[in-house]
Amino acid sequence: MRRSRFAVYEWNAWKDYGIQVWRPRAYRIEANPKDEVSEVLARVKPRTRDFLVHLNLSRQAAFPQQRSELIAALRQKGIRVWNANVSDITKRRVQAECKRLGLPSTGATRAGNPDEKLILKSNCNHGGVNELLLDQETRAQMGLPPVSTLVDGNLEYPIKPRSSMTDEWEDRGLAIERLIENARGVFYRAYLVCGRLVISRFVQPDTESPVKRFKGVFKRDNFHYEDCSRLLESPDTDDELSPGLKTVVASFVDGIQLDYGALDVVADDDENFYVIDLNITPYWGAPGQPKMTKFLRQES
């Protein structure tokens, strides 16, 4: 019996991205915002059973313009569309989803403690650099969010007390959030591939830096879960991770109907956990973490 195929409908997210590692037999369909449904369907190979929407943009409900018709046509052919219901990963949307799902949110408001530290992020993923690859007319047609001139691709996001904030509240390209820190410098990334979940716990040596990055991390521990949905019912698994962390991750994944992607999660010193980023085209880079890779490939 011949093996079924896995299609990746991809824009600016192929070489060295996680999907190549965790689904190495997948084939690529290069995407264009102006694609017609018939054009995409013509490039879907026989025996395709899975189709991943893999577009490296923060908002993609209009990519292509007939996206809903494309998804319906694929489903009619019996093809499962991954991340069909996830089309907005802007920072503001992530926090709005956390609130909708009853999860802790970092979203900040004008009112509040004047001394509280707030972090100013680009509302777009990765500083909005991918949005700028498209011309202004295409960005407008697709309804992409504006790119903030304050951060403008700079990932070293400013941190300010609420009392110093003025015009920043009017910048539609910004997402202003409460800064969440813990004394240990611990933060998390959760990777999801079709129900299989890996939560990586990181410790950053420079705990004086309020913005956590993977560069320079000296410790990483991976925790594997065969079925993310089971954590909704039984988060108290036999490992070192807090049930609260697992509940937040599983609730967010279930609530937005995520099939594939990565979440960044931070914690405060009281063991409150906050989803601060959603990435549906996670980058991987050089080969590494062989046990994790084998697990997400469903080889173990």
C-alpha positions as protocol buffer text, in pm:
chain_id: "A"
residue {
  index: 1
  type: MET
  ca { x: 0 y: 0 z: 0 }
}
residue {
  index: 2
  type: ARG
  ca { x: 141 y: 337 z: -100 }
}
residue {
  index: 3
  type: ARG
  ca { x: 203 y: 600 z: 167 }
}
residue {
  index: 4
  type: SER
  ca { x: -33 y: 899 z: 192 }
}
residue {
  index: 5
  type: ARG
  ca { x: 112 y: 1243 z: 131 }
}
residue {
  index: 6
  type: PHE
  ca { x: 145 y: 1558 z: 339 }
}
residue {
  index: 7
  type: ALA
  ca { x: 124 y: 1897 z: 165 }
}
residue {
  index: 8
  type: VAL
  ca { x: 267 y: 2220 z: 306 }
}
residue {
  index: 9
  type: TYR
  ca { x: 114 y: 2536 z: 157 }
}
residue {
  index: 10
  type: GLU
  ca { x: 411 y: 2761 z: 233 }
}
residue {
  index: 11
  type: TRP
  ca { x: 513 y: 3126 z: 213 }
}
residue {
  index: 12
  type: ASN
  ca { x: 855 y: 3240 z: 342 }
}
residue {
  index: 13
  type: ALA
  ca { x: 883 y: 2946 z: 585 }
}
residue {
  index: 14
  type: TRP
  ca { x: 1054 y: 2644 z: 436 }
}
residue {
  index: 15
  type: LYS
  ca { x: 1430 y: 2591 z: 470 }
}
residue {
  index: 16
  type: ASP
  ca { x: 1529 y: 2509 z: 829 }
}
residue {
  index: 17
  type: TYR
  ca { x: 1174 y: 2535 z: 961 }
}
residue {
  index: 18
  type: GLY
  ca { x: 1037 y: 2275 z: 1201 }
}
residue {
  index: 19
  type: ILE
  ca { x: 794 y: 2122 z: 955 }
}
residue {
  index: 20
  type: GLN
  ca { x: 1085 y: 1989 z: 748 }
}
residue {
  index: 21
  type: VAL
  ca { x: 1221 y: 1814 z: 1056 }
}
residue {
  index: 22
  type: TRP
  ca { x: 897 y: 1675 z: 1200 }
}
residue {
  index: 23
  type: ARG
  ca { x: 734 y: 1583 z: 868 }
}
residue {
  index: 24
  type: PRO
  ca { x: 1040 y: 1514 z: 647 }
}
residue {
  index: 25
  type: ARG
  ca { x: 838 y: 1347 z: 369 }
}
residue {
  index: 26
  type: ALA
  ca { x: 611 y: 1649 z: 325 }
}
residue {
  index: 27
  type: TYR
  ca { x: 604 y: 1823 z: -11 }
}
residue {
  index: 28
  type: ARG
  ca { x: 590 y: 2195 z: -66 }
}
residue {
  index: 29
  type: ILE
  ca { x: 329 y: 2404 z: -247 }
}
residue {
  index: 30
  type: GLU
  ca { x: 468 y: 2756 z: -281 }
}
residue {
  index: 31
  type: ALA
  ca { x: 197 y: 3003 z: -186 }
}
residue {
  index: 32
  type: ASN
  ca { x: 108 y: 3341 z: -331 }
}
residue {
  index: 33
  type: PRO
  ca { x: -150 y: 3586 z: -192 }
}
residue {
  index: 34
  type: LYS
  ca { x: -313 y: 3599 z: -536 }
}
residue {
  index: 35
  type: ASP
  ca { x: -357 y: 3222 z: -567 }
}
residue {
  index: 36
  type: GLU
  ca { x: -689 y: 3100 z: -703 }
}
residue {
  index: 37
  type: VAL
  ca { x: -851 y: 2794 z: -549 }
}
residue {
  index: 38
  type: SER
  ca { x: -824 y: 2602 z: -874 }
}
residue {
  index: 39
  type: GLU
  ca { x: -451 y: 2680 z: -898 }
}
residue {
  index: 40
  type: VAL
  ca { x: -378 y: 2544 z: -551 }
}
residue {
  index: 41
  type: LEU
  ca { x: -593 y: 2233 z: -600 }
}
residue {
  index: 42
  type: ALA
  ca { x: -408 y: 2158 z: -925 }
}
residue {
  index: 43
  type: ARG
  ca { x: -82 y: 2140 z: -728 }
}
residue {
  index: 44
  type: VAL
  ca { x: -216 y: 1901 z: -465 }
}
residue {
  index: 45
  type: LYS
  ca { x: -69 y: 1559 z: -542 }
}
residue {
  index: 46
  type: PRO
  ca { x: -269 y: 1236 z: -550 }
}
residue {
  index: 47
  type: ARG
  ca { x: -300 y: 1052 z: -215 }
}
residue {
  index: 48
  type: THR
  ca { x: -260 y: 1374 z: -18 }
}
residue {
  index: 49
  type: ARG
  ca { x: -434 y: 1330 z: 318 }
}
residue {
  index: 50
  type: ASP
  ca { x: -300 y: 1629 z: 514 }
}
residue {
  index: 51
  type: PHE
  ca { x: -258 y: 1995 z: 414 }
}
residue {
  index: 52
  type: LEU
  ca { x: -80 y: 2241 z: 642 }
}
residue {
  index: 53
  type: VAL
  ca { x: -134 y: 2616 z: 601 }
}
residue {
  index: 54
  type: HIS
  ca { x: 221 y: 2742 z: 666 }
}
residue {
  index: 55
  type: LEU
  ca { x: 231 y: 3116 z: 597 }
}
residue {
  index: 56
  type: ASN
  ca { x: 485 y: 3331 z: 778 }
}
residue {
  index: 57
  type: LEU
  ca { x: 256 y: 3628 z: 841 }
}
residue {
  index: 58
  type: SER
  ca { x: 84 y: 3756 z: 1152 }
}
residue {
  index: 59
  type: ARG
  ca { x: -261 y: 3778 z: 993 }
}
residue {
  index: 60
  type: GLN
  ca { x: -358 y: 3559 z: 699 }
}
residue {
  index: 61
  type: ALA
  ca { x: -736 y: 3526 z: 675 }
}
residue {
  index: 62
  type: ALA
  ca { x: -715 y: 3675 z: 324 }
}
residue {
  index: 63
  type: PHE
  ca { x: -420 y: 3464 z: 205 }
}
residue {
  index: 64
  type: PRO
  ca { x: -530 y: 3366 z: -48 }
}
residue {
  index: 65
  type: GLN
  ca { x: -836 y: 3586 z: -84 }
}
residue {
  index: 66
  type: GLN
  ca { x: -1055 y: 3277 z: -129 }
}
residue {
  index: 67
  type: ARG
  ca { x: -906 y: 3100 z: 174 }
}
residue {
  index: 68
  type: SER
  ca { x: -1238 y: 2971 z: 310 }
}
residue {
  index: 69
  type: GLU
  ca { x: -1333 y: 2832 z: -32 }
}
residue {
  index: 70
  type: LEU
  ca { x: -994 y: 2660 z: -58 }
}
residue {
  index: 71
  type: ILE
  ca { x: -1032 y: 2495 z: 282 }
}
residue {
  index: 72
  type: ALA
  ca { x: -1384 y: 2381 z: 196 }
}
residue {
  index: 73
  type: ALA
  ca { x: -1266 y: 2233 z: -135 }
}
residue {
  index: 74
  type: LEU
  ca { x: -983 y: 2045 z: 34 }
}
residue {
  index: 75
  type: ARG
  ca { x: -1215 y: 1904 z: 298 }
}
residue {
  index: 76
  type: GLN
  ca { x: -1457 y: 1794 z: 29 }
}
residue {
  index: 77
  type: LYS
  ca { x: -1173 y: 1586 z: -113 }
}
residue {
  index: 78
  type: GLY
  ca { x: -1126 y: 1421 z: 225 }
}
residue {
  index: 79
  type: ILE
  ca { x: -807 y: 1616 z: 304 }
}
residue {
  index: 80
  type: ARG
  ca { x: -748 y: 1728 z: 660 }
}
residue {
  index: 81
  type: VAL
  ca { x: -648 y: 2095 z: 674 }
}
residue {
  index: 82
  type: TRP
  ca { x: -414 y: 2174 z: 963 }
}
residue {
  index: 83
  type: ASN
  ca { x: -457 y: 2511 z: 1137 }
}
residue {
  index: 84
  type: ALA
  ca { x: -763 y: 2585 z: 925 }
}
residue {
  index: 85
  type: ASN
  ca { x: -911 y: 2798 z: 1205 }
}
residue {
  index: 86
  type: VAL
  ca { x: -592 y: 2981 z: 1305 }
}
residue {
  index: 87
  type: SER
  ca { x: -531 y: 3288 z: 1092 }
}
residue {
  index: 88
  type: ASP
  ca { x: -432 y: 3567 z: 1334 }
}
residue {
  index: 89
  type: ILE
  ca { x: -127 y: 3536 z: 1558 }
}
residue {
  index: 90
  type: THR
  ca { x: -78 y: 3904 z: 1636 }
}
residue {
  index: 91
  type: LYS
  ca { x: 22 y: 3976 z: 1994 }
}
residue {
  index: 92
  type: ARG
  ca { x: -304 y: 4158 z: 2062 }
}
residue {
  index: 93
  type: ARG
  ca { x: -505 y: 3865 z: 1930 }
}
residue {
  index: 94
  type: VAL
  ca { x: -313 y: 3617 z: 2144 }
}
residue {
  index: 95
  type: GLN
  ca { x: -399 y: 3812 z: 2459 }
}
residue {
  index: 96
  type: ALA
  ca { x: -760 y: 3857 z: 2347 }
}
residue {
  index: 97
  type: GLU
  ca { x: -783 y: 3479 z: 2304 }
}
residue {
  index: 98
  type: CYS
  ca { x: -637 y: 3425 z: 2651 }
}
residue {
  index: 99
  type: LYS
  ca { x: -907 y: 3648 z: 2798 }
}
residue {
  index: 100
  type: ARG
  ca { x: -1180 y: 3475 z: 2596 }
}
residue {
  index: 101
  type: LEU
  ca { x: -1064 y: 3137 z: 2725 }
}
residue {
  index: 102
  type: GLY
  ca { x: -1042 y: 3252 z: 3086 }
}
residue {
  index: 103
  type: LEU
  ca { x: -663 y: 3224 z: 3094 }
}
residue {
  index: 104
  type: PRO
  ca { x: -419 y: 3473 z: 3251 }
}
residue {
  index: 105
  type: SER
  ca { x: -344 y: 3762 z: 3016 }
}
residue {
  index: 106
  type: THR
  ca { x: -54 y: 4006 z: 2995 }
}
residue {
  index: 107
  type: GLY
  ca { x: -263 y: 4269 z: 2815 }
}
residue {
  index: 108
  type: ALA
  ca { x: -205 y: 4612 z: 2968 }
}
residue {
  index: 109
  type: THR
  ca { x: -442 y: 4908 z: 3002 }
}
residue {
  index: 110
  type: ARG
  ca { x: -386 y: 5279 z: 3057 }
}
residue {
  index: 111
  type: ALA
  ca { x: -527 y: 5254 z: 3407 }
}
residue {
  index: 112
  type: GLY
  ca { x: -320 y: 5080 z: 3670 }
}
residue {
  index: 113
  type: ASN
  ca { x: -18 y: 5103 z: 3894 }
}
residue {
  index: 114
  type: PRO
  ca { x: 193 y: 5391 z: 3753 }
}
residue {
  index: 115
  type: ASP
  ca { x: 513 y: 5211 z: 3853 }
}
residue {
  index: 116
  type: GLU
  ca { x: 428 y: 4880 z: 3687 }
}
residue {
  index: 117
  type: LYS
  ca { x: 675 y: 4786 z: 3414 }
}
residue {
  index: 118
  type: LEU
  ca { x: 521 y: 4744 z: 3069 }
}
residue {
  index: 119
  type: ILE
  ca { x: 684 y: 4595 z: 2761 }
}
residue {
  index: 120
  type: LEU
  ca { x: 626 y: 4744 z: 2417 }
}
residue {
  index: 121
  type: LYS
  ca { x: 617 y: 4479 z: 2145 }
}
residue {
  index: 122
  type: SER
  ca { x: 542 y: 4482 z: 1778 }
}
residue {
  index: 123
  type: ASN
  ca { x: 187 y: 4360 z: 1731 }
}
residue {
  index: 124
  type: CYS
  ca { x: 320 y: 4158 z: 1436 }
}
residue {
  index: 125
  type: ASN
  ca { x: 517 y: 3840 z: 1480 }
}
residue {
  index: 126
  type: HIS
  ca { x: 898 y: 3874 z: 1475 }
}
residue {
  index: 127
  type: GLY
  ca { x: 888 y: 4253 z: 1468 }
}
residue {
  index: 128
  type: GLY
  ca { x: 684 y: 4267 z: 1148 }
}
residue {
  index: 129
  type: VAL
  ca { x: 980 y: 4193 z: 919 }
}
residue {
  index: 130
  type: ASN
  ca { x: 782 y: 3944 z: 711 }
}
residue {
  index: 131
  type: GLU
  ca { x: 493 y: 4184 z: 655 }
}
residue {
  index: 132
  type: LEU
  ca { x: 740 y: 4433 z: 507 }
}
residue {
  index: 133
  type: LEU
  ca { x: 832 y: 4181 z: 235 }
}
residue {
  index: 134
  type: LEU
  ca { x: 494 y: 4257 z: 77 }
}
residue {
  index: 135
  type: ASP
  ca { x: 415 y: 4582 z: -99 }
}
residue {
  index: 136
  type: GLN
  ca { x: 183 y: 4831 z: 68 }
}
residue {
  index: 137
  type: GLU
  ca { x: -110 y: 4759 z: -165 }
}
residue {
  index: 138
  type: THR
  ca { x: -93 y: 4385 z: -96 }
}
residue {
  index: 139
  type: ARG
  ca { x: -67 y: 4445 z: 280 }
}
residue {
  index: 140
  type: ALA
  ca { x: -378 y: 4663 z: 265 }
}
residue {
  index: 141
  type: GLN
  ca { x: -572 y: 4409 z: 59 }
}
residue {
  index: 142
  type: MET
  ca { x: -484 y: 4136 z: 307 }
}
residue {
  index: 143
  type: GLY
  ca { x: -580 y: 4346 z: 608 }
}
residue {
  index: 144
  type: LEU
  ca { x: -236 y: 4313 z: 766 }
}
residue {
  index: 145
  type: PRO
  ca { x: -175 y: 4513 z: 1083 }
}
residue {
  index: 146
  type: PRO
  ca { x: 48 y: 4820 z: 1063 }
}
residue {
  index: 147
  type: VAL
  ca { x: 413 y: 4790 z: 1157 }
}
residue {
  index: 148
  type: SER
  ca { x: 505 y: 5011 z: 1450 }
}
residue {
  index: 149
  type: THR
  ca { x: 768 y: 5276 z: 1381 }
}
residue {
  index: 150
  type: LEU
  ca { x: 868 y: 5261 z: 1748 }
}
residue {
  index: 151
  type: VAL
  ca { x: 1004 y: 4907 z: 1730 }
}
residue {
  index: 152
  type: ASP
  ca { x: 1024 y: 4863 z: 1348 }
}
residue {
  index: 153
  type: GLY
  ca { x: 1174 y: 4514 z: 1333 }
}
residue {
  index: 154
  type: ASN
  ca { x: 1378 y: 4560 z: 1650 }
}
residue {
  index: 155
  type: LEU
  ca { x: 1325 y: 4264 z: 1882 }
}
residue {
  index: 156
  type: GLU
  ca { x: 1482 y: 4436 z: 2183 }
}
residue {
  index: 157
  type: TYR
  ca { x: 1146 y: 4565 z: 2296 }
}
residue {
  index: 158
  type: PRO
  ca { x: 1143 y: 4879 z: 2514 }
}
residue {
  index: 159
  type: ILE
  ca { x: 1034 y: 4848 z: 2877 }
}
residue {
  index: 160
  type: LYS
  ca { x: 878 y: 5149 z: 3047 }
}
residue {
  index: 161
  type: PRO
  ca { x: 677 y: 5224 z: 3361 }
}
residue {
  index: 162
  type: ARG
  ca { x: 311 y: 5297 z: 3294 }
}
residue {
  index: 163
  type: SER
  ca { x: 359 y: 5654 z: 3420 }
}
residue {
  index: 164
  type: SER
  ca { x: 590 y: 5736 z: 3127 }
}
residue {
  index: 165
  type: MET
  ca { x: 351 y: 5612 z: 2857 }
}
residue {
  index: 166
  type: THR
  ca { x: 179 y: 5875 z: 2642 }
}
residue {
  index: 167
  type: ASP
  ca { x: 141 y: 5844 z: 2264 }
}
residue {
  index: 168
  type: GLU
  ca { x: 237 y: 5476 z: 2271 }
}
residue {
  index: 169
  type: TRP
  ca { x: -123 y: 5384 z: 2353 }
}
residue {
  index: 170
  type: GLU
  ca { x: -231 y: 5523 z: 2015 }
}
residue {
  index: 171
  type: ASP
  ca { x: 22 y: 5324 z: 1809 }
}
residue {
  index: 172
  type: ARG
  ca { x: -185 y: 5052 z: 1638 }
}
residue {
  index: 173
  type: GLY
  ca { x: 134 y: 4868 z: 1548 }
}
residue {
  index: 174
  type: LEU
  ca { x: 221 y: 4812 z: 1914 }
}
residue {
  index: 175
  type: ALA
  ca { x: 107 y: 4553 z: 2165 }
}
residue {
  index: 176
  type: ILE
  ca { x: 160 y: 4685 z: 2517 }
}
residue {
  index: 177
  type: GLU
  ca { x: 182 y: 4413 z: 2780 }
}
residue {
  index: 178
  type: ARG
  ca { x: 262 y: 4375 z: 3147 }
}
residue {
  index: 179
  type: LEU
  ca { x: 616 y: 4250 z: 3197 }
}
residue {
  index: 180
  type: ILE
  ca { x: 613 y: 3905 z: 3359 }
}
residue {
  index: 181
  type: GLU
  ca { x: 933 y: 3791 z: 3534 }
}
residue {
  index: 182
  type: ASN
  ca { x: 1055 y: 3529 z: 3777 }
}
residue {
  index: 183
  type: ALA
  ca { x: 1369 y: 3519 z: 3987 }
}
residue {
  index: 184
  type: ARG
  ca { x: 1497 y: 3194 z: 3834 }
}
residue {
  index: 185
  type: GLY
  ca { x: 1499 y: 3316 z: 3474 }
}
residue {
  index: 186
  type: VAL
  ca { x: 1280 y: 3021 z: 3366 }
}
residue {
  index: 187
  type: PHE
  ca { x: 1059 y: 3031 z: 3059 }
}
residue {
  index: 188
  type: TYR
  ca { x: 891 y: 2773 z: 2835 }
}
residue {
  index: 189
  type: ARG
  ca { x: 818 y: 2684 z: 2475 }
}
residue {
  index: 190
  type: ALA
  ca { x: 553 y: 2430 z: 2384 }
}
residue {
  index: 191
  type: TYR
  ca { x: 566 y: 2252 z: 2046 }
}
residue {
  index: 192
  type: LEU
  ca { x: 253 y: 2087 z: 1906 }
}
residue {
  index: 193
  type: VAL
  ca { x: 238 y: 1848 z: 1610 }
}
residue {
  index: 194
  type: CYS
  ca { x: -104 y: 1691 z: 1556 }
}
residue {
  index: 195
  type: GLY
  ca { x: -181 y: 1634 z: 1924 }
}
residue {
  index: 196
  type: ARG
  ca { x: 171 y: 1540 z: 2031 }
}
residue {
  index: 197
  type: LEU
  ca { x: 313 y: 1800 z: 2265 }
}
residue {
  index: 198
  type: VAL
  ca { x: 663 y: 1880 z: 2389 }
}
residue {
  index: 199
  type: ILE
  ca { x: 708 y: 2146 z: 2655 }
}
residue {
  index: 200
  type: SER
  ca { x: 1065 y: 2270 z: 2677 }
}
residue {
  index: 201
  type: ARG
  ca { x: 1178 y: 2439 z: 2997 }
}
residue {
  index: 202
  type: PHE
  ca { x: 1462 y: 2686 z: 2957 }
}
residue {
  index: 203
  type: VAL
  ca { x: 1684 y: 2867 z: 3205 }
}
residue {
  index: 204
  type: GLN
  ca { x: 1855 y: 3181 z: 3086 }
}
residue {
  index: 205
  type: PRO
  ca { x: 2181 y: 3264 z: 3265 }
}
residue {
  index: 206
  type: ASP
  ca { x: 2137 y: 3640 z: 3244 }
}
residue {
  index: 207
  type: THR
  ca { x: 1841 y: 3678 z: 3477 }
}
residue {
  index: 208
  type: GLU
  ca { x: 1898 y: 4055 z: 3479 }
}
residue {
  index: 209
  type: SER
  ca { x: 1763 y: 4068 z: 3121 }
}
residue {
  index: 210
  type: PRO
  ca { x: 1383 y: 4102 z: 3132 }
}
residue {
  index: 211
  type: VAL
  ca { x: 1340 y: 3986 z: 2770 }
}
residue {
  index: 212
  type: LYS
  ca { x: 1408 y: 3614 z: 2742 }
}
residue {
  index: 213
  type: ARG
  ca { x: 1577 y: 3479 z: 2428 }
}
residue {
  index: 214
  type: PHE
  ca { x: 1694 y: 3131 z: 2334 }
}
residue {
  index: 215
  type: LYS
  ca { x: 2041 y: 3260 z: 2254 }
}
residue {
  index: 216
  type: GLY
  ca { x: 2267 y: 3198 z: 2552 }
}
residue {
  index: 217
  type: VAL
  ca { x: 2032 y: 2952 z: 2722 }
}
residue {
  index: 218
  type: PHE
  ca { x: 2243 y: 2706 z: 2917 }
}
residue {
  index: 219
  type: LYS
  ca { x: 1979 y: 2455 z: 3027 }
}
residue {
  index: 220
  type: ARG
  ca { x: 1690 y: 2291 z: 2845 }
}
residue {
  index: 221
  type: ASP
  ca { x: 1462 y: 2010 z: 2966 }
}
residue {
  index: 222
  type: ASN
  ca { x: 1199 y: 1852 z: 2741 }
}
residue {
  index: 223
  type: PHE
  ca { x: 873 y: 1693 z: 2860 }
}
residue {
  index: 224
  type: HIS
  ca { x: 676 y: 1474 z: 2617 }
}
residue {
  index: 225
  type: TYR
  ca { x: 297 y: 1424 z: 2608 }
}
residue {
  index: 226
  type: GLU
  ca { x: 137 y: 1188 z: 2357 }
}
residue {
  index: 227
  type: ASP
  ca { x: -204 y: 1359 z: 2363 }
}
residue {
  index: 228
  type: CYS
  ca { x: -226 y: 1727 z: 2450 }
}
residue {
  index: 229
  type: SER
  ca { x: -603 y: 1704 z: 2500 }
}
residue {
  index: 230
  type: ARG
  ca { x: -559 y: 1463 z: 2791 }
}
residue {
  index: 231
  type: LEU
  ca { x: -392 y: 1740 z: 2990 }
}
residue {
  index: 232
  type: LEU
  ca { x: -724 y: 1923 z: 3004 }
}
residue {
  index: 233
  type: GLU
  ca { x: -864 y: 1644 z: 3219 }
}
residue {
  index: 234
  type: SER
  ca { x: -547 y: 1527 z: 3395 }
}
residue {
  index: 235
  type: PRO
  ca { x: -273 y: 1791 z: 3408 }
}
residue {
  index: 236
  type: ASP
  ca { x: -116 y: 1642 z: 3720 }
}
residue {
  index: 237
  type: THR
  ca { x: 116 y: 1406 z: 3532 }
}
residue {
  index: 238
  type: ASP
  ca { x: 417 y: 1239 z: 3689 }
}
residue {
  index: 239
  type: ASP
  ca { x: 684 y: 1495 z: 3601 }
}
residue {
  index: 240
  type: GLU
  ca { x: 841 y: 1816 z: 3729 }
}
residue {
  index: 241
  type: LEU
  ca { x: 621 y: 2064 z: 3540 }
}
residue {
  index: 242
  type: SER
  ca { x: 345 y: 2250 z: 3717 }
}
residue {
  index: 243
  type: PRO
  ca { x: -9 y: 2128 z: 3644 }
}
residue {
  index: 244
  type: GLY
  ca { x: -96 y: 2497 z: 3603 }
}
residue {
  index: 245
  type: LEU
  ca { x: 146 y: 2531 z: 3312 }
}
residue {
  index: 246
  type: LYS
  ca { x: 7 y: 2220 z: 3140 }
}
residue {
  index: 247
  type: THR
  ca { x: -350 y: 2340 z: 3191 }
}
residue {
  index: 248
  type: VAL
  ca { x: -276 y: 2678 z: 3034 }
}
residue {
  index: 249
  type: VAL
  ca { x: -101 y: 2524 z: 2733 }
}
residue {
  index: 250
  type: ALA
  ca { x: -367 y: 2258 z: 2671 }
}
residue {
  index: 251
  type: SER
  ca { x: -653 y: 2505 z: 2720 }
}
residue {
  index: 252
  type: PHE
  ca { x: -505 y: 2752 z: 2473 }
}
residue {
  index: 253
  type: VAL
  ca { x: -434 y: 2481 z: 2213 }
}
residue {
  index: 254
  type: ASP
  ca { x: -787 y: 2343 z: 2246 }
}
residue {
  index: 255
  type: GLY
  ca { x: -952 y: 2683 z: 2257 }
}
residue {
  index: 256
  type: ILE
  ca { x: -803 y: 2813 z: 1932 }
}
residue {
  index: 257
  type: GLN
  ca { x: -810 y: 2469 z: 1758 }
}
residue {
  index: 258
  type: LEU
  ca { x: -436 y: 2459 z: 1697 }
}
residue {
  index: 259
  type: ASP
  ca { x: -297 y: 2158 z: 1509 }
}
residue {
  index: 260
  type: TYR
  ca { x: 63 y: 2266 z: 1463 }
}
residue {
  index: 261
  type: GLY
  ca { x: 283 y: 2538 z: 1606 }
}
residue {
  index: 262
  type: ALA
  ca { x: 470 y: 2667 z: 1910 }
}
residue {
  index: 263
  type: LEU
  ca { x: 372 y: 2872 z: 2214 }
}
residue {
  index: 264
  type: ASP
  ca { x: 598 y: 3083 z: 2431 }
}
residue {
  index: 265
  type: VAL
  ca { x: 496 y: 3085 z: 2796 }
}
residue {
  index: 266
  type: VAL
  ca { x: 634 y: 3289 z: 3086 }
}
residue {
  index: 267
  type: ALA
  ca { x: 576 y: 3261 z: 3459 }
}
residue {
  index: 268
  type: ASP
  ca { x: 585 y: 3487 z: 3760 }
}
residue {
  index: 269
  type: ASP
  ca { x: 716 y: 3393 z: 4103 }
}
residue {
  index: 270
  type: ASP
  ca { x: 366 y: 3286 z: 4213 }
}
residue {
  index: 271
  type: GLU
  ca { x: 343 y: 3011 z: 3949 }
}
residue {
  index: 272
  type: ASN
  ca { x: 101 y: 3201 z: 3727 }
}
residue {
  index: 273
  type: PHE
  ca { x: 158 y: 3114 z: 3360 }
}
residue {
  index: 274
  type: TYR
  ca { x: 102 y: 3339 z: 3060 }
}
residue {
  index: 275
  type: VAL
  ca { x: 100 y: 3260 z: 2687 }
}
residue {
  index: 276
  type: ILE
  ca { x: 285 y: 3551 z: 2528 }
}
residue {
  index: 277
  type: ASP
  ca { x: 345 y: 3432 z: 2173 }
}
residue {
  index: 278
  type: LEU
  ca { x: 195 y: 3198 z: 1915 }
}
residue {
  index: 279
  type: ASN
  ca { x: 400 y: 3087 z: 1616 }
}
residue {
  index: 280
  type: ILE
  ca { x: 239 y: 2869 z: 1350 }
}
residue {
  index: 281
  type: THR
  ca { x: 557 y: 2851 z: 1140 }
}
residue {
  index: 282
  type: PRO
  ca { x: 816 y: 2762 z: 1408 }
}
residue {
  index: 283
  type: TYR
  ca { x: 1178 y: 2788 z: 1298 }
}
residue {
  index: 284
  type: TRP
  ca { x: 1415 y: 2506 z: 1393 }
}
residue {
  index: 285
  type: GLY
  ca { x: 1755 y: 2569 z: 1232 }
}
residue {
  index: 286
  type: ALA
  ca { x: 2041 y: 2324 z: 1278 }
}
residue {
  index: 287
  type: PRO
  ca { x: 1945 y: 1963 z: 1364 }
}
residue {
  index: 288
  type: GLY
  ca { x: 1913 y: 1898 z: 1734 }
}
residue {
  index: 289
  type: GLN
  ca { x: 1705 y: 1742 z: 2010 }
}
residue {
  index: 290
  type: PRO
  ca { x: 1690 y: 1394 z: 1850 }
}
residue {
  index: 291
  type: LYS
  ca { x: 1459 y: 1242 z: 2115 }
}
residue {
  index: 292
  type: MET
  ca { x: 1214 y: 1528 z: 2077 }
}
residue {
  index: 293
  type: THR
  ca { x: 1229 y: 1501 z: 1698 }
}
residue {
  index: 294
  type: LYS
  ca { x: 1165 y: 1129 z: 1706 }
}
residue {
  index: 295
  type: PHE
  ca { x: 869 y: 1181 z: 1937 }
}
residue {
  index: 296
  type: LEU
  ca { x: 708 y: 1455 z: 1722 }
}
residue {
  index: 297
  type: ARG
  ca { x: 757 y: 1238 z: 1414 }
}
residue {
  index: 298
  type: GLN
  ca { x: 554 y: 971 z: 1595 }
}
residue {
  index: 299
  type: GLU
  ca { x: 848 y: 731 z: 1577 }
}
residue {
  index: 300
  type: SER
  ca { x: 843 y: 661 z: 1949 }
}
